[in-house]
Structures are given as structure tokens and as C-alpha cells.
Amino acid sequence: MGGHNLAKPAVDPSLFPLDPEVVFLNHGSFGSCPIEVLEHQNQLRLELEKQPVRFLGRNLEGMLDQARDSVAKFVGADLEDLILVPNATSGVNTVLRSIPIEPGEELLVTDHEYNACRNAIHYAAEKRRAKVVTVEIPFPLNSPEEVIEAVMEKVTDKTRLFLIDHVTSPTGLILPVEEIIGRLSCRGIDTFVDGAHAPGMIQVNIEALGAAYYTANCHKWMCAPKTAAFLWVRNDKKENIRPLTISHGANSKRTDRSGFQIEFAWMGTRDPTAILSVPRVLEYLEGLLPGGWPEIMDRNRHLALAARKLLCDTCNIPFPCPDSMIGSMVSIPLVDSREDFVPQSPLFLDYLQDELMERCNIEIPVIPWPAFPKRLIRLSAQLYNCLPQYDLLTEGIQELVVESVA
């Protein structure tokens, strides 16, 4: 791979329904689904409404099996161990609410973990009188070994579970999860990988990782419609895992499939068309570039690295991590936020994000990390992006940051 033309988008941006007046550099938050896939989803909705009983009562289970099969093949997972959930946060909550946790046991999580999932692990610990231990991973950092060392320093004979991002949300780091899983497994400790950003950004082979649990979104880098995600549970761990919503499958007498699959296939009436569209989006994106998904991932990574170099060189910011820890999302430290600023939203937490949107038509997250007033700006790179857009970003940051400091 390589040799990509980053001066223009890899595909026609009009294939996506994004506002052409906005420079959208925030695929990592919610992604954007191609128009053709959304039209496919709309056709599924029409079929549902035309004969709801046939769609939901007679045909849905088979269609969900097809969607699961498509996802399982894409992420290297056994079909029988994979179920569908609305989002990775639901997957994290499902496992944390289900697994047995004894009082006094320790649950590990990093300070780079997505805030919603950190809240979930604190909730689970509080309910079981367990303890949450936070692994502080340095950022900036020089190598993946620093991550491994930080994790192992916090492991004790009381450690029950480690929740770790495959790709961190605030800092955009690809973490060395496979080596960490191996080290913890030798000590009888389960690892739960939050892969929200991984599938579609990097190659994922869940079976090879050896984790106990893995959850991820399909609506981010796989570009599926929203509310499409999955949870994978290793076969020896499935007995304890129950849905957040207990429904008809809990007392099913069926013997044609596992209770695990029966319970998770129906958790109340919902619109299943997002997850049913996953086979279509995987096929559609595969055909956009000659090299298919490997070329998509490689091109997006090269664009993210080029954008990082542009911004860091222009603003005289050292690279905060090695290239090997970067996929198609990059976070760069900025000067501190204003001390008098009071965040008003749980999602948009720095005034610079709003100002970049209002004054420059650039949509990009500015994240208070590790805590206000420290902050990062997080760049995403997708097929509809190109390097000149990051030139505009660099100009906007220089102007607004200098203005805020003056």
C-alpha cells in the first residue's frame, strides 16, 4: 500500500450525505453512512412497515443471522459467540452487569477509556462493593511498552477484569491489547476489549486476540447506520452473560439454537434496519477502492499521519506518539483552555470546538483531557477527507488559539 493522492478525497464526497458547506473532520464521533446504504435501510423500513408481523415475527431472526455472519467474518469471530447490540456502550454495560464480581475485587480501566464506559465500570463496582483501579497511561508517550508497563504495575492478586480500549477515544492510540491480554491471561485475569473505533480502522481478528469479551460499533469506521454494534463473548464465558433487557427469550423452550443467541435476538420491539444494513455497507465500501477494505484503512491512516505532521509542524508541537500507534484518528495536545470557561454539554466540552464550527465551518472535537483545562484536538481521516481540509484547520487553530491567549 502507499502512494495515495491525499490532495483530494479518495471518493466523491457526495456519496455521503454530509453538508458540503462543512469541513467534517469528526468521523470518529459518529461517522457518516453512505447515501446508497441509507437508501437500502429505507427499503428495509418500508418492508417492515408493509407487513410488520412477517418482518419482525417470521423473517427477522434469519436476517439477523445474515448480519451477524457478515460482521463475524469481518472481525475474525466465531458466529455463535457474537451477538448484536445497539452500540459499544451497551455492550460494555451488558458484560459489566452480568459477570460475577465479588466485594473487594479490583476492576482495572485506563484513564484513556471512553467516559461513558468508565462510568459503567464505576457503577458495576459500586453495586458489588468492588474497587475500580485506574491505569494512568502517559500521553504524550514514546512506545507501546509504556502502556504495558503502566498496566502491569497496577495488577494485583485482587484484579478481576481489565477493560481496555483497542483504539482510545480521547487520544486516538492503538493500544497493544494482544500482548496485554496474554500477560493477564497467564495470571487468570479476564480482559474486556472496548473496540468501539477498531473495526474498519484497523484489521481486527478477535479470535486471535484471546480476550474474554470484545465489543465494537459498526456505525463508526464501518460506516453503518447508527445503532449498529456487536458484542463477542468467548465460549467459556457465555453462561453468565444476559441482555440488559430481559424479554421473551428468557423462558424459551427452543433447542434449535443456544439460549445466548435466543435471548439477544429479541430484546423488545425496535427498528433493526441499521444492523441489517451492515452486510450492504461492508460490500459497498469494499467496492469503492480497488484494494477494498485494506486499501481504505491504509489510505485513511496515511491521511491521518499527513494531517498530524501538517498541524504539528505548523504549530511547533512535538509528535505525541509513534506512527505505529496511529490508525485513522490522531489527537494532538493544544494550549490550555480558558480557566473561566464552563462546559455546557456532555458531548461538546470546549469553546474552541464551537468556534471552529461557527467561524470556520470546521467540525472537529476538542476534548478536555486528561482534565480541564488541559485539552486535545482529535483529527479523523475518512475517504471523503483530503489534506487541504487540514490546512484550513491549521489556519483556524492558529487564529483562534492566538486570539484566545491574547
Buried (B, 14 or more C-beta within 10 A) or exposed (E): EEEBEBEEBBBEBEBBEBEEEEBBBBBBBEBBBBEEBBEBBEEBBEBBEEEEEEBBEEBBBEBBBEBBEBBBEBBBBEEBBBBBBBBBBBBBBBBBBBBEBEEEBBBBBBBBBBEBBBBBBBBBBEEBEBBBBBBEBEBBBEEBEBBBEBBEEBBEEEBBBBBBBBBBBBBBBBBBBBBBBEBBBEEEBBBBBBBBBBBBBBEBEBBEBBBBBBBBBBBBBBBBBBBBBBBBBBEEBBEEBBBBEEBEBEEBEEEEEBBBBBBBBBBEEEBBBBBBBBBBBBEBBBEBBEEEBEBBBBBBBBBBBBBBBBBBEBBEBEBBBEEEBBBBBBBBBBBEBEEEBEEEEEEBBBBBBEBBBEEBBBBBBBBBBBEBEBBBBBBBBBBBBBBBBBBBBBEBBEBBBEEBEE
